[in-house]
Amino acid sequence: MSLFDWFANRRKSVPNSQERPEREIADGLWNKCEACDALSYTKDLRANQMVCLECGHHIRVYSDQRIEQLIDPNTWMPINEGLHATDPLKFRDRKKYSDRLREFQEKTGHLDAVETGTGKLENLPVALGVMEFQFIGGSMGSVVGEKLTRLIEHATRERLPAIVVCASGGARMQEGMLSLMQMAKISGALERHREARLLYIPILTHPTTGGVTASFAMLGDIIIAEPKATVAFTGGRVIEQTLREKLPENYQTSEYSFAHGFVDSIVPRTQLKKTLAQLIRLHQPQPFLVKPEFPALDAGESHHAVPAPTHAFKLSP
């Protein structure tokens, strides 16, 4: 056998490396930034509060992650977690509203679009509400309004600073006027909180729009926004069609709102907890001469300024 034949036979006996199965990468091990396409190790990304290590893009996070980022471990105490929506208007679009609610409850593991509770932020007691965008776009219905109202009333009774992380497409159309009533209801609770000389901080994240922007998102003593978050009331296309003018490129961003005085500060997520702690320490409540009295709540009751239609929500058993 010639040397050439020997090498040819040896090459045939060695498996072709191209035919080897590619090594599988576990799902969720890497994350691709939607802004700069950089690949980041998910563990490192989570350690950086889900902010891209290359370009600083703030990747959307949901309510459970927000609570974990802001509240000290083992201090979170949810309140009114059994409150869920009904279908008072028997609304139907492509599907029944009741079916849509059930679908998102199963998908997200939440009963509605906000989580509320108390906890400690750098050992400072706070009342915190976090909107859940993956539940029907964080839309504000009767349950969102009721839970935030009760949270703020609880903060007023206990003399706690209130913080609400906003992420919403606006009022929930499936509940019609009942959803719009929540704007006045939450605003009334915030006014009593303000009269008690207590601190309220809304945090505007991507996106904060519609009736949320038109009410409690813009009623803070100090309004904070995340970088490059969409902050708006009406969609840009609707405004352009109405005014027949081209809007600026950065219109309806947190930077534009900050430049025009609608937002007090733009704070990166990695600095948010520290910033909130500093603000709370600087605004410790002053002694209140007459502590506001609120009778104890029974199930299904609330002390809001606008009467709540009790048929719009109920407590789970």
Disulfide bonds with the S-S distance in Angstrom:
none
